[in-house]
């Protein structure tokens, strides 16, 4: 193997052990959790190495980087996730390669995704991105709970308040070319859950249970990254998004 492949293989093995140990501690089977490797800022050559090592799910957050990379790797058996905040003028490009968009957070984006999915003859799985920093510490019962004021993230990470999940998921379900796939969140930097990733992910699981009453097929729960994947697995996440722990510290990020 090349030095880079050796490096990635070693890191990937460590992450796999962390997931396996977290699953064992939570009484879950390892195959209940899917690893998504976040390949943003890394070259297509790294994506090819990941595919050779058995990775099947990769994620990107910037279309200008992802689109050419996906084209270069179109021959690989990969599932592409788009996880970044998505501008409507990038939707046509993203629909061309992404199998799932994990950052759906507004009706206008749903409309644009539906239009382009129909045009391309594709079905796109959509995860509602939840901003837990937009929720009060004592959520009310029902889908999302909390107020109906449509609060959005205060931490600059995007997402909708829990109270708005049901309405957005219903819109996705009614939109041609789209299907509601589940929920995604990032551990909040502010609000009641700041510094409490396990509590945040537990709350996301409660919200997922509520969502699945209306949309039984929306079973994905995407939570946890390099620093907090164990908390996500313990809470019940179905997918974890890991970049740095597999591919190393990104250039320019220290």
N, C-alpha and C positions, 0 to 999 in steps of 0.2 A: 504493500500500500504506500501511497504518497504520504508525506508528512502531514498534509492537511487532512487527508482521509483518516489517518491514524488519530489525529487530534479530535476530529468530529466523532469518530467511533468511540473513543474513550469517554468523551463528554456525554454522548448519547447513552452509553452503558450506565453511567452514573445516574442520569436522570431516570432511566428505566428502573434502576434499583430503588430510587426514591419513590417512584410511583407504586412499584410493587410492595414496598414496605408500608406505604401509606394505606394501600388497599388492604393489606393483611391486618393492619392495626384497626381499620374500620370494619373489618369483617366483610369486605367486598372482594369479588373476583377481579383479577387484573384486567380481564377483557371488558370490564364495565367502564373503563376510563380510556379515552382516546387521546393520544398525544398529538397536538398540533405544533409543529415547529415553525416559529415565526422567523421568516427568512428576510425580513426587511433590511435593507442596506447591504445585504450579502449577495455575491454574484451568482449567476446561473450555475456556475461550476459547483458551488456548494449545494445547490438544490439537487444536482445530479448525484453528488456523493450521498446525500440523504436518501435518495431513491434507491441507490445501490445498497444502502444499509437497511433497507426495509421500511423507511418512513413513507407513509401514504398521504398524510395531511400536512399541508403547508399554508402559511398565512402571510399576507402582505397588508400594508396600511396606506400606501401611496400609489395611485394608479400610474403615475409617470415612471415609477420604478418597476411596478408589477407587470404592466402590460408587455413590455419587451422581454422580460424574464420568462413570463408564462409562454410567450411565443417560442422562445428558444428551447423550452422544456415541454413543448406540446406532445412529444412522443412518449412522455413518461406517464405511468399510471398513478397520477396524483389527483387529490381533491384539493382545490384551491379555495381558501377562505379569505374574504376581504374583511379586515377588522378595524380599519381606520374610519375617521369621520369622512363621509362621502358627500361631495358636492354634486348637485344634479347634473352639471355639465360634464361630469366624468362617468355618468351612469352607463352610457352606451358602451364605452370602452370596458368598464368593469364587467358588465353582463357578458362580454365576449369570452371571458376566461373564468370568472368566479363561479363556483358551484353554490357557495353560500355567502351571504352578506350578513355579518354579525353585528353591524352597527346601524341598524334601522331605527331611527329615532324621531321621524316626523312623517306626516301624511303626504307632503309634497314629494318626499323621497320614494315612498311606496308607489305613488302614481307614476313617477319617472321609471322606476324599476319595472313596473308592470308593462308599461308601453314598450320598453326596450327588450324585455324578455319575450313578449309576443312577437315583436319584429324579428328577433333572432331565432324564434322557434325553440326557446329553451324554458326550463322550469328552474327558478332560483329559490333556494331555501333561504328564508329570512328569519334572523333572530332579532328580537326586540332588545335593544341595548338599554339597560336599566341604570339610572343614576340614583344610587342609594343615598348619596349626599343630599338629595332633594326631598328626603323623607324625614318626618318627625320621628322622635325616638320611640313613640308608642303608636304604631300603625293600627288603623281600624280594620275590622274584618272585611272580607270580600276580595275580589281580584285587585291586587295592588294595595288596597287600604289607603289610608291617608286622605289628604284633602283632594278636591277636584279642581284645583287651581292651575294644574298643568305645570307645576314647577319643573325646571330643568336643572341639570348639573351646575353646581357652583364651582366645580374644580377644573373646568376646561376640558373635560374628557368626553363630553357629549352624553346622550342618553335621555330617557324620559323618566319622570317621577313614577313610582310604582302605581299610583292611582290611574295612570294613563295607559297601562299595559293592555288591558282588555280591549279598549277602543281601537288601539293601533293593530293588535293582533286580529281583530275582526275585520279591519280594513284589508290587511294582508290576505286573509282567507277569501275575501270577496274579489280580489284582484287577479285577473287572468295572468298566467305565467309565474305566479308566486305561490309559495306555501309557507304557512307559519311553522317554523322549525323549533323554536324554543326561545330561551333568554340568554343574554350575555351581560356580564358586568365586570368592572375593574374595581378592586378594593379601594374604597373612597379615601381621599386625602383630607377631607373635611366632613363636618357633620357628625351625627351620632355614632357612625361606624368608623370614624377615623382611627387608625391604629388597631382596629379590631377585625382583621380579615375573616376569622372564623365566624364571628357573629354576622358579618356582612353576607358571607356565603350561606349561612344557615337561613338568613332572611330571603336570599334569592331562591333557595329550595322551597320555602313556603310559597313564594310567588309563583314558582313553577307548578306546584301542586294546584294552586288556584287556576292557573292558565289552562292546565290540562283537562280541567272539568269542561271547559268550552271547546278546547282544541286538543283532543286526545293524542294526536300524532306529533304535537309540539313538545317532544321529549328531551331535546338537547338543553343542557345547562352548561354554558361555557364560562368558566371562572378559574382563577388561579394562574399565576405566572411563575417565573423562576424562583422568586423569593417566598411565595406563599402557596405553592401547589399542594403541599400536604394539608393545609387548612381546607382547600377546595375539595380535595378527595374525601377528607373526613366528613365534610358537609353533604357530599353526595353528587358533586359535579360529574358530568359525563364526559367533558372535554376540558383539557388544560392547555394553555397557550404558552409555550416555552421558547425563548429565543436565546438569550445570553448564556444560559446554563448549557446549551448544546453547541452554539456556534461561537461563543466567546464574546468579549466586550467589543462593542461596535466602535469603529474608528470615529474619533472625535467626541466620544461620550465618556472618556476617562476610565 
